[in-house]
Amino acid sequence: VNASYAGRETAVLPTSAKCEYEVIDYSININVDRPSVYVDEYVTVFGSVFDGRGNLIQNGVVHVVVSNSTGVYSQEDYTIVNGIYSKNVKYPASGKYNVTATYIISSTQNVTSNVDFFNVSKIPTITNVSVINSTAGNVIIDVVVTENVSGQYVDPITSGTINVQVADGEVTSYPITSSNTTIRLDGINTTDEVSVSIVY
């Protein structure tokens, strides 16, 4: 900043002064508590806002945008309480998500955070097959699909579809309606070994 005084022609000499200063903008950060979760698990999105002097903004509103590979997944306002904005959110779709936050300082000024990421994965499963009847022409199997995350997800799957292929034949789909799915495999009329492919 430069300032100068022109003086008065007959009595006072002109003078000037100069000073420099740095304008420090507001800042905002954003974080997630878990970088990787399974479908329908909660992720906590949180962060803080600081003014130009580094003081924590104690209250206000932050606009948070969550995006994935298809575009904007959600956007909503988080309230700052005691210097922190935070919300637990459940994500039903797998994929990689990124989150950003914007603090509105005024109608003409705002500040946007860094970008943070988290991944949502499908729950792994395991498929068990038991042969109930191995008689040629009347082969019956029992299929049980179970969540497969030790100590966390071990429940049986009770909905969805099982695709079955006998040898090189066509794939046939069977709905899962309970913890056990009993299937009669038509067309096995031999006592020789037959390969059966079962996919959930």
C-alpha positions as CSV (number, residue, x, y, z in Angstrom):
1,V,0.0,0.0,0.0
2,N,1.4,3.4,-1.0
3,A,0.2,6.7,0.5
4,S,1.4,10.1,-0.3
5,Y,0.7,13.7,0.8
6,A,1.2,16.4,-1.8
7,G,2.1,19.1,0.7
8,R,1.3,22.8,0.5
9,E,3.1,24.9,-2.0
10,T,4.2,27.6,0.4
11,A,4.5,25.8,3.8
12,V,4.6,22.0,3.9
13,L,6.8,19.6,2.0
14,P,5.2,16.5,0.4
15,T,5.7,13.1,2.0
16,S,4.9,9.4,1.3
17,A,4.8,6.1,3.0
18,K,4.7,2.5,2.0
19,C,3.7,-0.7,3.8
20,E,3.2,-4.3,2.8
21,Y,0.9,-6.9,4.2
22,E,-0.3,-10.4,3.3
23,V,-4.0,-11.2,3.2
24,I,-4.7,-14.6,4.6
25,D,-7.8,-16.2,3.3
26,Y,-10.2,-18.5,5.2
27,S,-9.4,-22.2,5.0
28,I,-11.4,-25.4,5.3
29,N,-10.5,-29.1,5.6
30,I,-12.5,-32.3,5.1
31,N,-11.8,-35.8,6.2
32,V,-13.4,-39.3,6.3
33,D,-13.0,-41.6,9.3
34,R,-12.8,-44.8,7.2
35,P,-11.1,-45.0,3.8
36,S,-12.8,-48.3,3.0
37,V,-16.2,-49.8,4.0
38,Y,-18.7,-52.3,2.8
39,V,-22.1,-51.5,1.3
40,D,-24.5,-50.1,3.8
41,E,-21.8,-49.3,6.4
42,Y,-21.5,-45.7,7.7
43,V,-18.8,-43.3,6.8
44,T,-18.3,-40.1,8.9
45,V,-17.5,-37.0,6.9
46,F,-16.1,-34.2,9.1
47,G,-13.9,-31.1,9.1
48,S,-13.4,-27.6,10.3
49,V,-13.2,-24.0,9.0
50,F,-10.6,-21.4,10.0
51,D,-10.6,-17.6,9.5
52,G,-7.6,-15.6,8.1
53,R,-6.0,-15.5,11.6
54,G,-6.2,-19.2,12.1
55,N,-9.1,-19.0,14.5
56,L,-11.7,-21.9,14.4
57,I,-15.1,-20.9,13.1
58,Q,-17.5,-22.0,15.8
59,N,-20.7,-22.1,13.9
60,G,-22.2,-21.8,10.5
61,V,-23.0,-24.0,7.5
62,V,-20.8,-26.0,5.2
63,H,-22.0,-27.4,1.8
64,V,-20.7,-30.9,1.3
65,V,-20.7,-32.6,-2.1
66,V,-20.2,-36.4,-2.5
67,S,-19.3,-37.7,-6.0
68,N,-18.6,-41.0,-7.7
69,S,-17.9,-42.2,-11.2
70,T,-21.4,-41.3,-12.3
71,G,-21.3,-37.7,-11.1
72,V,-22.7,-36.0,-8.0
73,Y,-24.1,-38.6,-5.7
74,S,-25.3,-36.3,-3.0
75,Q,-25.0,-32.7,-1.8
76,E,-26.3,-31.2,1.5
77,D,-25.5,-28.6,4.1
78,Y,-23.7,-29.7,7.3
79,T,-24.0,-27.5,10.4
80,I,-20.8,-26.4,12.2
81,V,-21.1,-27.2,15.9
82,N,-18.4,-26.1,18.3
83,G,-15.9,-25.7,15.4
84,I,-16.6,-29.1,13.7
85,Y,-19.1,-30.1,11.0
86,S,-19.8,-33.8,10.9
87,K,-22.3,-36.4,9.6
88,N,-22.6,-40.2,9.5
89,V,-23.7,-41.4,6.0
90,K,-24.6,-44.8,4.7
91,Y,-23.8,-45.7,1.1
92,P,-25.8,-48.5,-0.6
93,A,-23.9,-48.5,-3.8
94,S,-20.3,-49.8,-4.3
95,G,-17.6,-47.6,-5.9
96,K,-15.0,-44.9,-5.2
97,Y,-16.4,-41.7,-3.7
98,N,-14.8,-38.3,-3.3
99,V,-15.9,-35.5,-0.9
100,T,-15.4,-31.8,-0.9
101,A,-16.8,-29.0,1.3
102,T,-17.4,-25.3,0.7
103,Y,-17.8,-22.6,3.3
104,I,-19.8,-19.5,2.2
105,I,-18.1,-16.4,3.6
106,S,-20.3,-13.9,1.8
107,S,-22.5,-13.6,-1.2
108,T,-19.3,-13.0,-3.3
109,Q,-16.7,-15.1,-1.5
110,N,-16.4,-18.7,-0.5
111,V,-13.6,-21.2,0.2
112,T,-13.5,-24.9,-0.9
113,S,-11.7,-27.7,0.9
114,N,-9.2,-30.3,-0.3
115,V,-10.7,-33.6,-1.8
116,D,-10.8,-36.7,0.4
117,F,-11.7,-40.2,-0.8
118,F,-13.2,-43.5,0.4
119,N,-14.2,-46.8,-1.2
120,V,-17.4,-48.8,-0.8
121,S,-17.1,-52.5,-1.6
122,K,-19.6,-55.2,-2.1
123,I,-19.8,-57.8,0.7
124,P,-17.9,-60.9,-0.3
125,T,-19.9,-64.2,-0.3
126,I,-19.2,-67.9,-0.4
127,T,-21.4,-70.5,-2.1
128,N,-21.8,-74.0,-0.6
129,V,-23.5,-76.8,-2.6
130,S,-24.8,-80.1,-1.2
131,V,-26.1,-83.0,-3.3
132,I,-29.4,-84.2,-1.9
133,N,-30.1,-86.8,-4.6
134,S,-27.6,-88.1,-7.1
135,T,-29.9,-90.5,-8.9
136,A,-29.6,-90.1,-12.7
137,G,-32.6,-88.3,-14.0
138,N,-33.5,-86.9,-10.6
139,V,-30.4,-85.0,-9.4
140,I,-31.2,-82.4,-6.7
141,I,-28.8,-80.0,-5.1
142,D,-29.1,-77.6,-2.2
143,V,-27.3,-74.2,-2.5
144,V,-26.5,-71.9,0.4
145,V,-24.9,-68.5,-0.2
146,T,-23.4,-66.8,2.8
147,E,-21.7,-63.5,3.5
148,N,-18.0,-64.1,4.0
149,V,-16.4,-61.5,6.2
150,S,-15.1,-63.3,9.3
151,G,-16.4,-61.9,12.5
152,Q,-18.4,-59.2,10.7
153,Y,-20.7,-60.5,8.0
154,V,-21.7,-64.2,8.1
155,D,-25.5,-64.1,7.5
156,P,-27.1,-66.2,4.8
157,I,-28.2,-64.5,1.6
158,T,-32.0,-64.7,1.2
159,S,-32.6,-62.8,-2.0
160,G,-31.0,-62.5,-5.4
161,T,-30.4,-65.0,-8.2
162,I,-28.3,-68.2,-8.7
163,N,-27.1,-69.0,-12.2
164,V,-26.6,-72.7,-12.9
165,Q,-25.0,-74.3,-15.9
166,V,-24.8,-78.1,-16.3
167,A,-21.8,-79.1,-18.4
168,D,-21.8,-76.9,-21.5
169,G,-25.5,-76.4,-21.5
170,E,-27.5,-73.2,-21.2
171,V,-27.4,-71.1,-18.0
172,T,-30.6,-71.3,-16.0
173,S,-31.5,-68.7,-13.3
174,Y,-33.1,-69.6,-10.0
175,P,-34.4,-67.0,-7.5
176,I,-33.1,-67.1,-3.9
177,T,-36.1,-66.8,-1.5
178,S,-34.7,-68.2,1.7
179,S,-31.4,-69.3,3.2
180,N,-31.5,-72.6,1.3
181,T,-32.3,-72.9,-2.4
182,T,-33.2,-76.4,-3.6
183,I,-32.7,-77.0,-7.3
184,R,-33.6,-80.1,-9.5
185,L,-31.1,-80.4,-12.3
186,D,-33.0,-81.6,-15.3
187,G,-31.1,-83.4,-18.1
188,I,-28.6,-85.4,-16.0
189,N,-29.4,-88.9,-17.2
190,T,-25.9,-90.4,-16.8
191,T,-24.0,-92.0,-14.0
192,D,-20.8,-90.4,-15.3
193,E,-19.3,-87.4,-13.6
194,V,-20.9,-84.1,-14.7
195,S,-19.6,-80.6,-14.1
196,V,-22.0,-78.1,-12.7
197,S,-21.2,-74.3,-12.5
198,I,-23.1,-72.3,-9.9
199,V,-22.7,-68.5,-9.7
200,Y,-24.4,-66.1,-7.3
